[in-house]
Amino acid sequence: MEKFSTRTFKILMVAAVVLLGVLIYSLSAGSSVFSSLFGTVAAPLLTAGTNMTEGAKEFVNLDGMSKEELQALYTELLEENRVLREQLVDYYEVKAENASYENILSVKDAMPDLGLTAASVVGRDPGDVFYDFTINRGSLSGISAGDAVITEMGVVGVVEEVSATSSRVRSILSEETQIGAVAKETGENGVISSDIQFASSGKVRLNYLTRGTQVQPGAIVTTSGAGGMFPSDLLIGRVDSVERSNADSSFYAIVTPYVDVKTVSDVFVITSFDGKGDVQANLPEPSPSPKAEDPAMTAQKGND
């Protein structure tokens, strides 16, 4: 039994017990991934780890170690813990990349003619009322100004500025963004636009609906392909209500986009698709936001 009381064995035993405790704690208190993969064994491991720790206290006489030995052991365990945490961070990064690849594959399967480049949101201006943002891909990744930006849920915006390794994206909530759109149930075409008033509530407008519009709340709005910037049939949002414009005799629909551009973190840039750049129809200028009519103007109209 003499060999079991050696300094080397003590150090190895303590390191094994502590590292096992760290690993068990990481598995039990970590992400849902660890819970799903190791949930069935986490509970018995915790119990076993506790029992082993208590047994180790009796087996290993820490009081017999010098201050220098304990300090060296502590430093060694800290380094081991740092390595384990770095490995855990690497795992999460790989998991996020895999999820992104799965999203790309799902979108490509649905629309095989699309050229897609995955990107992550890396910058936002807190004072931007239209929630534009910067992504970590640029011209070196084949991205150009005017490229459409989407997620697997729908339209996000348009690439506005491009550098070698990053791009500025103008969101669908921007007053400068115009997208040819169609209400799928009725086939009625219009133009998606927004302004400060609508952007503040995360809404956009489907403009230029006719007086006899059949668009109803709940209708699904997709891209029409008009303008050649977006391919057709990309999801945009769902109709909340249909209103009459104060500017002219047309109607417009208030639409909630499927993608919340205020919080989106991962996107796809459409770098190519069949018909890109082919202007199928000229997009009309969007109507101004509805405003209360000036009483003086109303009186003048009455006098006329």
C-alpha positions as semicolon CSV with decimal commas, in nm:
position;residue;x (nm);y (nm);z (nm)
1;M;0,000;0,000;0,000
2;E;0,302;0,229;0,025
3;K;0,282;0,329;-0,340
4;F;-0,070;0,464;-0,286
5;S;0,063;0,734;-0,052
6;T;0,310;0,882;-0,294
7;R;0,296;1,250;-0,388
8;T;0,232;1,172;-0,757
9;F;-0,066;0,952;-0,686
10;K;-0,216;1,212;-0,451
11;I;-0,192;1,480;-0,715
12;L;-0,340;1,260;-0,985
13;M;-0,623;1,148;-0,759
14;V;-0,717;1,500;-0,654
15;A;-0,694;1,626;-1,013
16;A;-0,917;1,344;-1,136
17;V;-1,179;1,408;-0,869
18;V;-1,185;1,784;-0,919
19;L;-1,189;1,761;-1,298
20;L;-1,472;1,510;-1,280
21;G;-1,662;1,754;-1,061
22;V;-1,600;2,039;-1,307
23;L;-1,711;1,826;-1,601
24;I;-2,024;1,705;-1,424
25;Y;-2,110;2,062;-1,324
26;S;-2,062;2,184;-1,683
27;L;-2,281;1,907;-1,818
28;S;-2,557;1,960;-1,562
29;A;-2,557;2,341;-1,564
30;G;-2,468;2,402;-1,927
31;S;-2,673;2,429;-2,244
32;S;-2,980;2,244;-2,361
33;V;-2,752;2,049;-2,594
34;F;-2,574;1,886;-2,302
35;S;-2,909;1,831;-2,131
36;S;-3,046;1,651;-2,435
37;L;-2,734;1,445;-2,505
38;F;-2,643;1,354;-2,150
39;G;-2,965;1,412;-1,957
40;T;-3,019;1,044;-1,896
41;V;-2,680;1,008;-1,728
42;A;-2,633;1,347;-1,563
43;A;-2,826;1,259;-1,246
44;P;-2,641;0,935;-1,167
45;L;-2,310;1,105;-1,250
46;L;-2,384;1,383;-1,004
47;T;-2,457;1,129;-0,734
48;A;-2,149;0,928;-0,822
49;G;-1,936;1,241;-0,831
50;T;-2,050;1,344;-0,485
51;N;-1,978;0,999;-0,345
52;M;-1,637;0,988;-0,512
53;T;-1,548;1,331;-0,376
54;E;-1,641;1,229;-0,023
55;G;-1,442;0,907;-0,062
56;A;-1,143;1,097;-0,196
57;K;-1,142;1,323;0,108
58;E;-1,094;1,018;0,324
59;F;-0,845;0,846;0,091
60;V;-0,624;1,145;0,008
61;N;-0,470;1,334;0,298
62;L;-0,454;1,691;0,168
63;D;-0,320;1,804;0,502
64;G;-0,008;1,605;0,424
65;M;0,073;1,825;0,122
66;S;0,292;2,130;0,156
67;K;0,175;2,481;0,072
68;E;0,388;2,480;-0,241
69;E;0,242;2,148;-0,352
70;L;-0,113;2,269;-0,299
71;Q;-0,041;2,592;-0,488
72;A;0,105;2,396;-0,779
73;L;-0,194;2,165;-0,784
74;Y;-0,432;2,462;-0,773
75;T;-0,254;2,629;-1,066
76;E;-0,262;2,307;-1,265
77;L;-0,634;2,261;-1,206
78;L;-0,705;2,621;-1,307
79;E;-0,528;2,562;-1,637
80;E;-0,720;2,240;-1,697
81;N;-1,044;2,423;-1,623
82;R;-0,953;2,700;-1,869
83;V;-0,887;2,443;-2,142
84;L;-1,221;2,274;-2,077
85;R;-1,406;2,605;-2,098
86;E;-1,235;2,691;-2,426
87;Q;-1,338;2,355;-2,564
88;L;-1,696;2,425;-2,456
89;V;-1,691;2,764;-2,634
90;D;-1,555;2,596;-2,946
91;Y;-1,837;2,344;-2,928
92;Y;-2,102;2,618;-2,916
93;E;-1,942;2,794;-3,214
94;V;-1,943;2,472;-3,416
95;K;-2,304;2,410;-3,316
96;A;-2,407;2,758;-3,433
97;E;-2,225;2,707;-3,763
98;N;-2,398;2,373;-3,814
99;A;-2,737;2,533;-3,750
100;S;-2,654;2,802;-4,006
101;Y;-2,555;2,538;-4,261
102;E;-2,880;2,351;-4,197
103;N;-3,073;2,673;-4,261
104;I;-2,885;2,729;-4,587
105;L;-2,963;2,377;-4,700
106;S;-3,332;2,413;-4,614
107;V;-3,359;2,739;-4,811
108;K;-3,161;2,599;-5,104
109;D;-3,379;2,290;-5,112
110;A;-3,687;2,511;-5,136
111;M;-3,532;2,746;-5,395
112;P;-3,244;2,565;-5,568
113;D;-3,178;2,849;-5,815
114;L;-3,066;3,087;-5,538
115;G;-2,700;3,168;-5,477
116;L;-2,677;3,217;-5,100
117;T;-2,403;3,349;-4,873
118;A;-2,449;3,309;-4,498
119;A;-2,359;3,608;-4,278
120;S;-2,388;3,723;-3,920
121;V;-2,495;4,062;-3,788
122;V;-2,187;4,224;-3,633
123;G;-2,294;4,586;-3,587
124;R;-2,595;4,807;-3,522
125;D;-2,643;5,179;-3,467
126;P;-2,853;5,220;-3,150
127;G;-2,987;5,548;-3,285
128;D;-3,099;5,411;-3,623
129;V;-3,480;5,431;-3,628
130;F;-3,497;5,191;-3,926
131;Y;-3,279;4,922;-3,765
132;D;-3,021;4,892;-4,043
133;F;-2,720;4,676;-3,955
134;T;-2,376;4,554;-4,063
135;I;-2,289;4,196;-4,159
136;N;-1,953;4,018;-4,165
137;R;-1,943;3,942;-4,537
138;G;-1,849;4,168;-4,827
139;S;-1,721;4,174;-5,182
140;L;-1,468;3,900;-5,113
141;S;-1,766;3,673;-5,049
142;G;-1,934;3,774;-5,375
143;I;-2,174;4,026;-5,221
144;S;-2,278;4,338;-5,415
145;A;-2,487;4,645;-5,342
146;G;-2,851;4,573;-5,419
147;D;-2,838;4,207;-5,317
148;A;-3,144;4,085;-5,128
149;V;-3,105;3,979;-4,765
150;I;-3,329;3,713;-4,611
151;T;-3,357;3,450;-4,339
152;E;-3,533;3,116;-4,360
153;M;-3,841;3,304;-4,229
154;G;-3,852;3,574;-4,496
155;V;-3,725;3,907;-4,628
156;V;-3,494;4,120;-4,412
157;G;-3,369;4,398;-4,639
158;V;-3,122;4,498;-4,911
159;V;-2,743;4,536;-4,917
160;E;-2,671;4,909;-4,938
161;E;-2,293;4,945;-4,902
162;V;-2,017;4,688;-4,950
163;S;-1,654;4,671;-4,840
164;A;-1,415;4,380;-4,882
165;T;-1,518;4,200;-4,564
166;S;-1,842;4,363;-4,448
167;S;-2,165;4,509;-4,581
168;R;-2,427;4,756;-4,466
169;V;-2,784;4,625;-4,490
170;R;-3,082;4,858;-4,531
171;S;-3,372;4,691;-4,352
172;I;-3,721;4,633;-4,485
173;L;-3,836;4,900;-4,235
174;S;-3,632;5,172;-4,406
175;E;-3,820;5,446;-4,589
176;E;-3,576;5,396;-4,879
177;T;-3,661;5,028;-4,925
178;Q;-3,917;4,938;-5,191
179;I;-4,005;4,579;-5,274
180;G;-4,247;4,452;-5,536
181;A;-4,501;4,238;-5,351
182;V;-4,819;4,038;-5,397
183;A;-5,100;3,922;-5,169
184;K;-5,098;3,550;-5,237
185;E;-5,465;3,474;-5,176
186;T;-5,597;3,734;-5,420
187;G;-5,298;3,788;-5,649
188;E;-5,313;4,167;-5,599
189;N;-4,981;4,342;-5,657
190;G;-4,834;4,638;-5,475
191;V;-4,516;4,784;-5,330
192;I;-4,382;4,729;-4,980
193;S;-4,250;5,045;-4,815
194;S;-4,224;5,198;-4,469
195;D;-4,146;5,519;-4,283
196;I;-4,055;5,634;-3,932
197;Q;-4,411;5,597;-3,807
198;F;-4,446;5,240;-3,928
199;A;-4,087;5,139;-3,848
200;S;-4,129;5,237;-3,484
201;S;-4,391;4,964;-3,451
202;G;-4,211;4,715;-3,675
203;K;-4,465;4,745;-3,959
204;V;-4,456;4,802;-4,335
205;R;-4,717;4,898;-4,594
206;L;-4,839;4,719;-4,904
207;N;-4,927;5,019;-5,122
208;Y;-5,141;5,066;-5,435
209;L;-5,429;4,832;-5,365
210;T;-5,737;4,927;-5,567
211;R;-6,069;5,051;-5,434
212;G;-6,219;4,706;-5,482
213;T;-5,936;4,522;-5,308
214;Q;-6,014;4,176;-5,174
215;V;-5,712;4,163;-4,944
216;Q;-5,817;4,067;-4,593
217;P;-5,644;4,064;-4,253
218;G;-5,435;3,751;-4,222
219;A;-5,342;3,746;-4,592
220;I;-4,986;3,633;-4,670
221;V;-4,766;3,880;-4,860
222;T;-4,467;3,762;-5,066
223;T;-4,225;3,916;-5,313
224;S;-4,358;3,946;-5,668
225;G;-4,024;3,958;-5,849
226;A;-4,104;4,302;-5,992
227;G;-3,796;4,522;-6,007
228;G;-3,552;4,234;-6,047
229;M;-3,400;4,280;-5,700
230;F;-3,581;3,997;-5,523
231;P;-3,686;3,661;-5,665
232;S;-4,058;3,593;-5,645
233;D;-4,236;3,403;-5,368
234;L;-4,014;3,502;-5,076
235;L;-4,221;3,551;-4,762
236;I;-4,257;3,910;-4,642
237;G;-4,530;3,918;-4,381
238;R;-4,895;3,894;-4,285
239;V;-5,166;4,160;-4,330
240;D;-5,295;4,324;-4,011
241;S;-5,554;4,553;-4,168
242;V;-5,650;4,733;-4,489
243;E;-5,681;5,112;-4,488
244;R;-5,770;5,386;-4,735
245;S;-5,498;5,633;-4,829
246;N;-5,558;6,000;-4,755
247;A;-5,328;6,096;-5,042
248;D;-5,530;5,939;-5,324
249;S;-5,810;5,694;-5,392
250;S;-5,595;5,386;-5,341
251;F;-5,587;5,152;-5,043
252;Y;-5,295;5,002;-4,855
253;A;-5,245;4,710;-4,619
254;I;-5,057;4,729;-4,290
255;V;-4,823;4,430;-4,280
256;T;-4,621;4,274;-3,998
257;P;-4,300;4,122;-4,140
258;Y;-4,227;3,761;-4,052
259;V;-3,869;3,852;-3,960
260;D;-3,804;4,086;-3,667
261;V;-3,518;4,294;-3,809
262;K;-3,464;4,454;-3,469
263;T;-3,323;4,131;-3,328
264;V;-3,213;3,923;-3,628
265;S;-2,861;3,783;-3,585
266;D;-2,798;3,553;-3,883
267;V;-2,898;3,616;-4,244
268;F;-2,846;3,498;-4,601
269;V;-2,748;3,725;-4,888
270;I;-2,893;3,626;-5,226
271;T;-2,601;3,679;-5,463
272;S;-2,767;3,526;-5,768
273;F;-3,099;3,390;-5,893
274;D;-3,273;3,330;-6,223
275;G;-3,397;3,665;-6,351
276;K;-3,187;3,885;-6,123
277;G;-3,174;4,236;-6,265
278;D;-3,458;4,173;-6,509
279;V;-3,704;4,454;-6,447
280;Q;-4,044;4,292;-6,482
281;A;-4,226;4,611;-6,396
282;N;-4,140;4,960;-6,283
283;L;-4,211;5,012;-5,916
284;P;-4,436;5,316;-5,858
285;E;-4,349;5,570;-5,594
286;P;-4,504;5,472;-5,261
287;S;-4,786;5,684;-5,124
288;P;-4,700;5,915;-4,834
289;S;-4,793;5,800;-4,487
290;P;-5,159;5,855;-4,396
291;K;-5,205;6,182;-4,210
292;A;-5,500;6,368;-4,072
293;E;-5,636;6,610;-4,330
294;D;-5,581;6,980;-4,261
295;P;-5,913;7,136;-4,143
296;A;-5,837;7,450;-4,346
297;M;-5,800;7,242;-4,659
298;T;-6,126;7,067;-4,582
299;A;-6,304;7,401;-4,551
300;Q;-6,147;7,523;-4,874
301;K;-6,269;7,211;-5,055
302;G;-6,618;7,280;-4,923
303;N;-6,611;7,635;-5,050
304;D;-6,494;7,515;-5,392
